[in-house]
Amino acid sequence: MAARARASGRWIVRLAGALALALGCFGNQPLAAEATAVRDIRIAAHGEATRVVIDLNRRVSFRHLTLDQPPRLAIDLPEVAWDVPPVNGARVVGLVQGLRFGRFRPGVSRIVLDIARPFEVSRVFELPPSGGHGHRIVTDLVEARAPVAQVDGRRSGGDRRQAGLVVLPPPAKEPPAPPRKRALVIDPGHGGIDPGAIGSAGTYEKDVVLAMGLELRRQLEATGRYTVVMTRDSDRILRLRDRLQVARESKGELFLSLHADSLVKAPEVRGASVYTLSEQASNEEAARLASKENRADILAGLDLSDQEDIVTEILIDLAQRDANNRSVQVADHFVSQLKPVTKMARLRRSQAGFVVLKSPDMPSVLIELGYLSNAEDERTLRDPDHLARVARAMVEAIDQYFLPERS
């Protein structure tokens, strides 16, 4: 397995079983003229690593072998002369407990390092001559991160085994962070002293939409994909602007307002409807917001307090147009998912100038769940099973908007 070790390489060879080293033949040899020679072998601590530096008079090929039982590192070179200072075989530096060197076989010289514990070769690189040193082969050793399975060797003659190739596994990667939860705002309309529409059987709109909102929150949070903020989760009244303020402070990514309609003069009309903000209402709202004294929190993350009215109006209008475009996308998903589970008064999304849809930086959709003035709609809107089916359809629509790959 002859190959030049490179600085970026992490391939290590491991010898299976004991390799018979002719230790008696290791020792100093006289330096021949112009012969390739090892001038020094230096060992030192280098951070967490133990660094071994082989100093030669010229660049040579080399290879590393790791040996087991006991742990050793063998570094094979072409046959060289040894011109090194006296080295004590019991020398202890870092992981290295001792070393020996000499002619291993004709044409091959070997350095053997005795290692205290299981180890890995973390880095191998070469340095050109400089600072009074010759060409250097540098090897960094570290303690093994985990046991490496030994590869059985194959008999290649005598008692010697051919080393099997072992590839160390890459360092364990950090588990990926869980997907970010999307923030949603559910706004059950009316509440408190404001009952909203009242059905012929006495059903209050505020109660129907609160029950729908709580069931939708339960199902959304059960997916683990969403964080849900309710503008109200009890029977209390909120001003329309307060509902938008709750949404803005929550940094929500979708505002969903829930209502139930009533047409006393047309009790035959029934079914759900999905609304987004009309273009005319959007422009009017941009102008109104631009005229406010305090503009620091109109758009999330953008302070408009020092801007001229025309600049502020343009910026708000652009932000609101983007939010409206996204509102249309999610509204279309709601329509397609609600059709199979509930009667629809309108088979397409509609537009209107509802105040709660006028957030300048958040897609907003208003859903009329049905008509309490219609006896059939009133009955189904009081049915928990029906509300659960509608909530499941809404969750699917929201998934399609935020997670299109699930479509």
C-alpha positions as CSV (number, residue, x, y, z in Angstrom):
1,M,0.0,0.0,0.0
2,A,2.8,2.4,-1.0
3,A,1.5,6.0,-1.2
4,R,2.7,9.4,-0.3
5,A,1.0,10.6,2.8
6,R,-0.6,14.1,2.4
7,A,-1.5,16.7,4.9
8,S,-5.2,16.4,4.1
9,G,-5.2,12.6,4.1
10,R,-6.8,10.6,6.9
11,W,-6.1,7.1,5.5
12,I,-4.3,4.8,8.0
13,V,-3.1,1.3,7.5
14,R,-3.3,-1.2,10.4
15,L,-1.3,-4.5,10.6
16,A,-3.4,-7.4,11.8
17,G,-1.4,-9.5,14.3
18,A,2.1,-9.3,15.5
19,L,4.8,-8.4,12.9
20,A,8.1,-10.1,13.5
21,L,10.6,-7.2,13.8
22,A,14.2,-8.1,13.6
23,L,15.1,-5.8,16.4
24,G,18.6,-7.1,16.6
25,C,19.5,-5.6,13.3
26,F,18.4,-2.1,14.4
27,G,21.2,0.3,15.3
28,N,23.4,3.1,14.1
29,Q,25.2,2.7,10.7
30,P,28.0,4.8,9.3
31,L,27.1,7.6,7.0
32,A,28.1,7.1,3.3
33,A,29.0,10.0,1.1
34,E,26.0,11.5,-0.6
35,A,23.8,8.8,0.9
36,T,20.2,9.6,1.9
37,A,20.4,10.1,5.7
38,V,18.2,10.7,8.7
39,R,19.8,13.5,10.6
40,D,17.4,13.7,13.6
41,I,14.2,12.3,15.1
42,R,12.5,14.8,17.3
43,I,9.4,14.1,19.5
44,A,7.5,16.9,21.3
45,A,4.1,17.7,22.7
46,H,2.1,19.9,20.2
47,G,-1.2,20.9,21.8
48,E,-3.3,17.7,22.3
49,A,-1.1,15.9,19.8
50,T,2.3,14.2,20.1
51,R,4.4,15.4,17.2
52,V,7.2,13.3,15.6
53,V,9.6,15.1,13.2
54,I,12.0,13.1,10.9
55,D,14.8,15.4,9.6
56,L,16.5,14.1,6.4
57,N,19.0,15.5,4.0
58,R,16.7,15.1,1.0
59,R,13.1,14.4,0.2
60,V,12.1,10.7,0.2
61,S,9.0,8.5,-0.2
62,F,7.5,7.1,3.0
63,R,4.6,5.2,4.4
64,H,3.0,4.8,7.8
65,L,1.8,1.5,9.4
66,T,0.0,1.3,12.7
67,L,0.6,-1.9,14.6
68,D,-1.4,-3.6,17.4
69,Q,-0.6,-5.6,20.5
70,P,1.1,-3.4,21.7
71,P,0.3,-0.1,20.0
72,R,3.1,1.0,17.7
73,L,3.7,3.3,14.7
74,A,6.1,2.1,12.0
75,I,7.4,4.6,9.5
76,D,9.0,3.0,6.4
77,L,11.6,4.9,4.3
78,P,13.9,3.9,1.5
79,E,17.1,2.5,2.9
80,V,18.9,5.3,4.6
81,A,22.0,6.0,6.7
82,W,21.4,7.1,10.3
83,D,23.2,10.2,11.4
84,V,21.0,11.0,14.5
85,P,22.0,11.9,18.0
86,P,21.9,9.1,20.5
87,V,18.3,8.1,21.2
88,N,17.3,6.3,24.3
89,G,14.9,3.4,23.6
90,A,13.1,4.2,26.8
91,R,12.4,7.8,25.8
92,V,8.9,9.0,27.0
93,V,7.3,12.1,25.4
94,G,3.5,12.4,25.2
95,L,2.1,9.2,23.7
96,V,5.5,7.9,22.7
97,Q,7.2,5.6,25.2
98,G,10.2,4.8,23.2
99,L,11.6,4.4,19.7
100,R,14.1,2.3,17.6
101,F,15.2,2.5,14.1
102,G,17.4,0.6,11.5
103,R,17.4,-1.4,8.3
104,F,14.2,-3.5,8.2
105,R,14.9,-5.4,5.0
106,P,17.0,-4.7,1.9
107,G,16.0,-1.4,0.4
108,V,13.8,-0.4,3.4
109,S,14.6,1.4,6.7
110,R,12.1,1.6,9.5
111,I,11.4,3.8,12.5
112,V,9.2,2.1,15.2
113,L,7.6,4.2,17.9
114,D,6.1,2.5,21.0
115,I,2.8,4.1,21.9
116,A,1.3,4.2,25.3
117,R,-2.4,3.9,24.4
118,P,-4.5,3.2,21.3
119,F,-3.9,6.1,19.0
120,E,-4.7,7.7,15.6
121,V,-2.5,9.5,13.1
122,S,-4.3,12.8,12.9
123,R,-2.0,14.7,10.5
124,V,0.9,14.0,8.2
125,F,2.7,16.7,6.2
126,E,6.2,17.6,4.9
127,L,8.3,20.7,5.4
128,P,11.0,21.9,3.0
129,P,14.5,22.7,4.4
130,S,14.7,25.9,6.5
131,G,16.2,27.3,9.6
132,G,19.1,24.9,9.7
133,H,16.8,21.9,9.3
134,G,16.6,19.6,6.3
135,H,13.6,18.1,4.6
136,R,11.1,17.1,7.3
137,I,8.3,14.5,7.6
138,V,5.9,15.6,10.4
139,T,3.4,13.2,12.0
140,D,0.9,14.1,14.7
141,L,-0.5,11.4,17.0
142,V,-3.6,11.7,19.1
143,E,-5.4,9.3,21.4
144,A,-8.0,7.2,19.5
145,R,-11.5,8.7,19.5
146,A,-13.1,5.3,19.3
147,P,-12.0,1.7,18.9
148,V,-11.3,0.8,15.2
149,A,-12.3,-2.6,14.1
150,Q,-9.2,-4.7,13.0
151,V,-9.2,-6.0,9.5
152,D,-7.9,-9.6,9.3
153,G,-4.7,-9.9,7.4
154,R,-3.9,-12.4,4.6
155,R,-0.8,-14.7,4.8
156,S,1.8,-13.5,2.2
157,G,4.6,-15.7,3.1
158,G,6.3,-16.9,6.3
159,D,4.8,-15.5,9.5
160,R,4.3,-12.1,8.0
161,R,0.8,-10.7,7.3
162,Q,-0.2,-8.2,4.7
163,A,-1.8,-5.1,6.3
164,G,-5.5,-4.6,5.8
165,L,-6.8,-1.2,4.9
166,V,-8.8,0.5,7.6
167,V,-10.7,3.7,7.0
168,L,-11.4,5.7,10.1
169,P,-15.1,6.9,10.2
170,P,-15.4,10.7,9.9
171,P,-16.1,12.5,13.1
172,A,-19.7,12.2,14.2
173,K,-21.8,15.1,12.8
174,E,-23.9,17.2,15.1
175,P,-27.5,16.1,14.7
176,P,-29.4,18.6,12.5
177,A,-31.3,21.3,14.4
178,P,-35.1,20.6,14.5
179,P,-37.0,22.6,11.9
180,R,-38.1,26.0,13.0
181,K,-41.7,26.2,14.2
182,R,-43.8,28.6,12.2
183,A,-45.7,31.2,14.2
184,L,-49.4,31.6,13.6
185,V,-52.0,33.9,15.0
186,I,-55.6,32.7,15.4
187,D,-58.2,35.4,16.0
188,P,-61.6,34.3,17.1
189,G,-63.9,37.2,16.4
190,H,-66.1,39.1,18.9
191,G,-66.2,38.0,22.5
192,G,-67.3,39.3,25.9
193,I,-70.2,41.7,25.6
194,D,-70.0,41.5,21.8
195,P,-71.8,38.2,20.9
196,G,-71.5,38.7,17.1
197,A,-74.2,37.0,15.0
198,I,-76.9,35.1,16.9
199,G,-78.5,32.0,15.4
200,S,-82.2,31.2,15.3
201,A,-81.6,28.6,18.1
202,G,-79.7,31.1,20.2
203,T,-76.1,30.2,19.1
204,Y,-73.6,33.0,19.6
205,E,-71.0,33.6,16.9
206,K,-68.4,34.4,19.6
207,D,-68.8,30.9,21.1
208,V,-68.6,29.1,17.7
209,V,-65.5,30.8,16.6
210,L,-63.8,30.4,20.0
211,A,-64.5,26.7,19.9
212,M,-63.1,26.5,16.3
213,G,-60.0,28.5,17.2
214,L,-59.2,26.3,20.2
215,E,-59.6,23.1,18.2
216,L,-57.5,24.5,15.4
217,R,-54.8,25.4,17.9
218,R,-54.9,22.0,19.4
219,Q,-54.4,20.3,16.0
220,L,-51.7,22.7,14.8
221,E,-49.6,22.3,18.0
222,A,-50.1,18.5,17.9
223,T,-48.1,18.5,14.6
224,G,-45.0,19.9,16.3
225,R,-44.6,22.3,13.4
226,Y,-46.3,25.4,14.7
227,T,-46.4,27.8,17.5
228,V,-49.9,29.3,17.9
229,V,-50.9,32.6,19.5
230,M,-54.6,33.3,20.2
231,T,-55.8,36.9,20.3
232,R,-58.3,35.5,22.8
233,D,-58.7,32.1,24.3
234,S,-61.6,33.0,26.6
235,D,-64.8,34.9,26.4
236,R,-63.5,38.5,26.4
237,I,-63.8,41.4,24.1
238,L,-60.9,42.9,22.1
239,R,-60.8,46.0,19.9
240,L,-60.0,45.3,16.3
241,R,-56.7,47.3,16.5
242,D,-55.7,45.3,19.6
243,R,-56.1,42.1,17.7
244,L,-53.6,43.3,15.1
245,Q,-51.3,44.5,17.9
246,V,-51.2,41.0,19.4
247,A,-50.4,39.6,16.0
248,R,-47.5,42.1,15.4
249,E,-46.0,41.5,18.8
250,S,-46.1,37.8,18.3
251,K,-44.1,38.1,15.1
252,G,-46.7,35.8,13.5
253,E,-46.2,34.6,9.9
254,L,-50.0,34.1,9.2
255,F,-53.0,35.8,10.7
256,L,-56.2,33.8,10.6
257,S,-59.5,35.5,11.6
258,L,-62.5,33.3,12.3
259,H,-66.1,34.5,12.0
260,A,-69.6,33.2,11.4
261,D,-72.0,35.2,9.2
262,S,-75.8,35.9,9.4
263,L,-78.3,36.9,6.7
264,V,-81.7,37.2,8.5
265,K,-83.5,38.2,5.4
266,A,-82.0,35.2,3.4
267,P,-82.0,32.2,5.8
268,E,-81.6,29.8,2.9
269,V,-78.0,31.1,2.3
270,R,-75.4,28.8,3.9
271,G,-71.8,27.7,3.7
272,A,-68.3,28.9,4.4
273,S,-66.4,31.7,2.7
274,V,-62.7,32.7,2.6
275,Y,-61.7,36.4,2.3
276,T,-58.5,38.4,1.6
277,L,-58.0,42.1,1.7
278,S,-59.3,44.0,-1.3
279,E,-56.8,46.2,-3.3
280,Q,-58.7,49.4,-2.6
281,A,-58.8,48.7,1.1
282,S,-55.1,48.0,1.0
283,N,-54.3,51.3,-0.6
284,E,-56.5,53.2,1.8
285,E,-54.9,51.5,4.8
286,A,-51.4,52.4,3.5
287,A,-52.4,56.0,3.4
288,R,-53.9,55.9,6.9
289,L,-50.9,54.2,8.4
290,A,-48.6,56.7,6.7
291,S,-50.3,59.6,8.5
292,K,-49.8,58.2,12.0
293,E,-47.5,60.1,14.3
294,N,-45.7,57.1,15.7
295,R,-44.4,55.0,12.9
296,A,-41.7,53.1,14.7
297,D,-43.6,49.8,14.8
298,I,-45.8,49.8,11.7
299,L,-43.5,47.5,9.8
300,A,-41.7,44.8,11.8
301,G,-38.0,45.7,12.0
302,L,-38.3,49.0,10.1
303,D,-38.5,52.4,11.8
304,L,-40.3,54.8,9.6
305,S,-40.5,57.7,12.2
306,D,-38.0,59.8,10.3
307,Q,-39.4,59.3,6.8
308,E,-41.6,61.7,4.8
309,D,-45.2,60.8,4.4
310,I,-44.9,59.9,0.7
311,V,-41.9,57.6,1.4
312,T,-43.7,55.9,4.3
313,E,-46.8,55.4,2.3
314,I,-44.8,53.8,-0.6
315,L,-42.9,51.5,1.8
316,I,-46.1,50.4,3.6
317,D,-47.9,49.9,0.3
318,L,-45.1,47.7,-1.0
319,A,-45.0,45.6,2.2
320,Q,-48.8,45.3,2.2
321,R,-48.9,44.2,-1.5
322,D,-46.4,41.5,-0.7
323,A,-48.4,40.4,2.3
324,N,-51.6,40.4,0.2
325,N,-50.0,38.3,-2.5
326,R,-49.1,35.7,0.1
327,S,-52.6,36.0,1.6
328,V,-54.0,35.0,-1.8
329,Q,-51.8,31.9,-1.9
330,V,-52.9,30.7,1.5
331,A,-56.5,31.6,0.9
332,D,-56.6,29.4,-2.2
333,H,-55.3,26.5,-0.2
334,F,-58.1,27.1,2.4
335,V,-60.7,27.0,-0.3
336,S,-59.4,23.8,-1.9
337,Q,-59.2,22.0,1.4
338,L,-62.5,23.2,2.9
339,K,-64.6,22.2,-0.1
340,P,-64.6,18.4,0.6
341,V,-65.5,18.8,4.3
342,T,-68.1,21.7,4.5
343,K,-70.6,23.5,2.4
344,M,-69.1,26.5,0.6
345,A,-71.1,29.7,0.1
346,R,-68.5,30.8,-2.4
347,L,-66.3,28.4,-4.4
348,R,-63.6,30.9,-4.8
349,R,-61.9,33.3,-2.4
350,S,-63.4,36.7,-2.1
351,Q,-62.0,40.2,-1.2
352,A,-63.2,42.6,1.4
353,G,-61.9,45.5,3.4
354,F,-62.0,43.9,6.9
355,V,-59.9,45.8,9.4
356,V,-58.4,42.7,10.8
357,L,-56.9,41.9,7.4
358,K,-55.0,45.2,7.2
359,S,-51.7,44.2,8.8
360,P,-49.1,45.7,6.6
361,D,-46.5,43.0,6.9
362,M,-48.3,39.7,7.5
363,P,-50.5,37.5,5.2
364,S,-54.0,37.6,6.6
365,V,-57.1,35.5,5.8
366,L,-60.6,35.7,7.2
367,I,-62.8,32.7,7.2
368,E,-66.6,32.9,7.6
369,L,-67.4,29.4,8.9
370,G,-71.0,29.5,7.8
371,Y,-74.3,31.3,8.3
372,L,-75.9,31.1,11.8
373,S,-79.1,32.5,10.2
374,N,-79.3,29.1,8.4
375,A,-80.6,26.3,10.6
376,E,-78.4,23.6,9.0
377,D,-75.3,25.7,9.3
378,E,-76.1,26.5,12.9
379,R,-76.5,22.9,13.7
380,T,-73.2,21.8,12.1
381,L,-71.3,24.7,13.7
382,R,-72.4,23.5,17.1
383,D,-71.2,19.9,16.3
384,P,-67.6,19.3,17.8
385,D,-67.0,16.5,15.2
386,H,-67.7,19.0,12.3
387,L,-65.4,21.6,13.9
388,A,-62.7,18.9,14.1
389,R,-63.0,18.0,10.5
390,V,-62.9,21.6,9.4
391,A,-59.8,22.2,11.6
392,R,-58.1,19.2,10.0
393,A,-58.8,20.7,6.6
394,M,-57.3,24.1,7.8
395,V,-54.2,22.4,9.1
396,E,-53.7,20.7,5.7
397,A,-54.1,24.1,3.9
398,I,-51.6,25.7,6.3
399,D,-49.1,22.8,5.7
400,Q,-49.5,23.3,1.9
401,Y,-48.6,27.0,2.3
402,F,-45.6,26.6,4.7
403,L,-44.5,23.2,3.5
404,P,-45.2,22.9,-0.2
405,E,-43.1,19.7,-0.4
406,R,-45.8,18.0,1.6
407,S,-48.4,18.8,-1.1
